[in-house]
Amino acid sequence: MSISSELSPAERGYVHPEILVSTEWVAQHLNDADVRLVESNEDLLLYPSGHIQNAVQVDWTSDLNHQVVRDYLGKAEFEKLCSRIGITPDTTVVFYGDKSNWWAAYALWVFSLFGHKKVKLMDGGRLKWEKEKRALTREIPKFAPTDYQAAQERDDETIRALRDVVMEHVKSKKPLVDVRSPLEFTGERLHMEDYPNEGALRGGHIPGAKSVPWARSINPEDGTFKTAEELRQIYQVEQGVKPDDDVVVYCRIGERSSLTWFVLTHLLGYQKVRNYDGSWTEWGNLVGAPIEKP
């Protein structure tokens, strides 16, 4: 067990420790009317097989993404989603999920695009909750729908990078962080191990990108985040990515990189980090887009 796993989020030196909550905090707020637990996974069957009491499911494909255009839902659709799960702008939404919280961080990031301020991530996600043998239920909670009308228009500039921004980063040699596995970075694999190829035709990485696999930021035994000191060693000391840099992070479709965005933005306090959700499924298919291989 690593030392950081034994420390509470408040003891790990983060710039914004309040955005990360422990499993114990969640256990103590299961029936808090001002808190809504949201489980978000890649596997849609995981939630119905057992979830934390009073947690609702938000599916990254059907709930957060446009069903025709490769993009996110719009303002009106986001407000309908929030109304359906029974939250208001004053509700604290706590996200958790599988795969060391990729999808939970992804959902939190999308909620941030629409300006929902009261968001938190449960440290360790389902992995830690289950390792502690905490209770799961199959009972689907029912909450009265609300009339959520306070979303801002989706902000595609502050924390999101579209391909033109990434092209400019390449030309200007600004920091890019590739959070995929080493074999994806070198181009030896076109997709994650044990996952299907999402359609990328070429392998490699965006020119100038630094390889910092997402998993380096967590403790593998329970999915909790490493201390701020450990994280700074990885990003600042080893890779030279500074808190005042203009940083773009990417992976295959933006899910793993949303976790790195969360680490840099909220745990380390970087001022300008954007998630390139087009990631390698877009870049690896772009006609004329430059790539690098070792």
N, C-alpha and C positions, 0 to 999 in steps of 0.2 A: 504494500500500500504506500503510495507516494505521500509526502508530507502535505502537499497542497490538497489532497483528497480529504485530509483530516481537518482542514481549516474551513471555517464558514466563509461565504462570499465576502463578508465585511472584513475578514481578516487577511485577505489575499492582496490587498494593496491596489485594487482597481480604482480608476478615476471615477466611475459611476457604479459603485457596488449595488445601489438600490435597484438596478434593472435586473439583477440576478437574484432569484430566491431559492432557498433550499427545499428539499423534499419535506422537511419538518414544517417549514412555513406553510407550504401547500396543505399539509395534513391539518394544520390548525385553522385554515381558512376554507375548508370544503363547503361550508354552509353560509359563507359570507355573501350577502346579497349584492355587495359592491364589487365582487370578484367573479370573473367568469374564466373557468379553465377551458382551454382549447387544445385538443389533441390533433396533431397533423402528422400523417405518416405517408410513406410511399405505398405501403401495402394497405389497401382499403379494407381487408378482412381483419386487420389487427384490432381496430377499435371495437367492432362488435364482439370479438373474442374475449374482451375484457379491457376496461379502462378505469381511470380514477373516477370516483364518485362525483357526479354533477359536471363532468367534463363533456363538452360538445365536440363533435367532429367537424373539422374544416378540411375539405379535400383540396389539395393543391391544383388538381386538374379541373374538376368541375366547379369548384367554388371560387377559385382565385384567378383562373385564366379564362380569356375569351374563348368561346366555343367554335369560332370560325377563323378569326385572325390570330396569328401567333403574337399575342400580347395579353396584357392583364385586363381584367374587367374594368369598366368605367366607374365614374363617381356614383351614378344612380344604382348600378348593380352592387357596388360595395355597400351602399346604404341599405339596400334590400337584404344583403347578407347579414349585416349587423343587426338589422331589425329582426330577422328570422331567429338568430341565436340569442335574442333578448338582451342586447347591451345598449348602453347609451354612451355619449362622449365621456361621461364621468365614471364609467365602469373600468376597473383595472383588469386587463385581459392578460392572463398568464398562459404562455404557450409551452407545450412539451410534446415530445414525439420519439420516434425510433431513430435508428442510424445516428446515434450520438447527437440528436437534436438538429440535424440538417434541416428537416422539413419544418420544424418548429421555428427555427431562425428565419427560414424562408417566409413563413406566414407572418411572422413579426415584421420582417422587412416590407412585405406588401402592405400591411396595415399602416406602416410608417409612411408609405408613399401617399396615403390618403389623409395623413395628419392625425391619426389617432395617437394621442400622446401617452396615455396610461397603458404601457405595455411592459411585460416582464417575461423572462425566460426561466423555466425551472432547471436548475443546475443538475446535469446528469440525465435528464429526461426519463423515459421509461426504464432504461437500463438500471439506473440507480434506484428508482422506486421499487422495481422488482427484486433487485439484489437485497434490499432491506426487508423484503417479504411483506410489503405493505399491501393493503387490500385493493383488489380490482373488482369491478362489477360489470354485469352485462345489461344492467338496467339503463335504458336510454332516458336521460332527464328531459323534462318538459318545462320550458320557461315561457312566460307570456311574451308575445312579440312586442317590440317597441316601435317607435317611429323615429328612427335615427336619420337626422337631416343635417348633421354638422360636418360631414366629410368635406375636405377641400378637393379641388380638382386634382387629379393624380399628378404628382410631382415627378416628372421624368428627367429632372436635371440635377437635383441636389444629391440624391443618394443612388441614382441609377445612371449607368453609362450606356448609351447606344453606340452603334458601330462607328459613327463619325467621330465621336469622342475618343474611341479607342485608336482609330487611325491617327488622330492628332497626337495621342500619347506616344505612338510608335515614332512618328516624325520628330517629336520634341524630346524623345528619350526620357519621358516621365515614367515614374515607377508603375510597373504592372506586376501583379502577384498571381501566379498560376497555382491553384490549390489542389490540382488533380494529383494522382499518383505519379511516382517517378517514371513508370513505363508509359503513361499517357503523355507526360511532358516530353519524353524523348521521341515519341511517335511510334514506339514499338507496339503499343496498343492504341486502338481508336476509341476505346470505351473502358469503363471500369470493369475489373474482374468480376465475373459472375453476373454481369449486366449485359443487356443487348446493346448493339450499336444503334444510337439514335439517328444515324444517317450521315455522320461525318465521312467525307470521302478521303480526306488527307489527315495524316498524323503529324505531330510536332507541337510547337508552341508559338505564341505571338512573339515576334522579335523583341528582345530586350527583357522579356518576362523573367522574373525570379521564381524558382520552384520552391514553394513552401507548402507541402501537403497539409490539408486542413487538420488531419489527425495529430499533427505535432502540437496543437494547442490544447489538447485534452489529455486526461489521464485514462488510459485504455481500460483500466480495471472497473471504472464506474462511470465514465463519460463526463466527469466534472472537469471544469476548466483549470488549467495550470495557473500558478500565481502570476501577478503582474510582472514580477521580476523575471520569472522564467520566460514569459511571453516577450518581454522587451529583449531578452537575450537572443531569442529567435529572430524577431523582426528587425530590431534596431542594430544590434551588435553584429549578428551573423550576416544579415542581408542589407543593412544600411538603409532601411526604409524608415524615414523620420516622421515624427508626429505632425510636422507642418508640411509634409509632402502632399501633392495631389496624386492620390493612389487609386488605381482601378484593380479590382479583383475579379477573377473569373474561374470557371470550371468547365462543365459540359452544358448545363442548362441554367446555371445560377443558383442551384440549391446548396451545394457544398460551399460555394463562395459567399453565400449569405451568412454562413457561420463565421467565416473569416472577417467579413464586413462587421459583424456583431463584435467580434474580439477587438478589432482595431478601433472601431468607433466608440463603443460603450465601455469596454474594459480598459483599453489603453488611452482613450481620449483623443484619438487622431481627429483632426478637424475636417478633412475632406477625403472621404473614402466613398467610392462609387462601385456598385455591383454591376458587372456586365452580364446581364442575364441571357443575352444571346449566346455568349460563351462559345465553346468549341463547336457546338452543333451549327452555329452560324458561321464562325470564322473558318472552320475547316471546309466549308462549302462555298465561300465567297470567291467569285471569279476575280483573279488578280490580287487577292489579299496575300501579303507576304507571310511566310512561316519560317521558323528556324528548326533545325535538327542538329544534334551534336555531331 
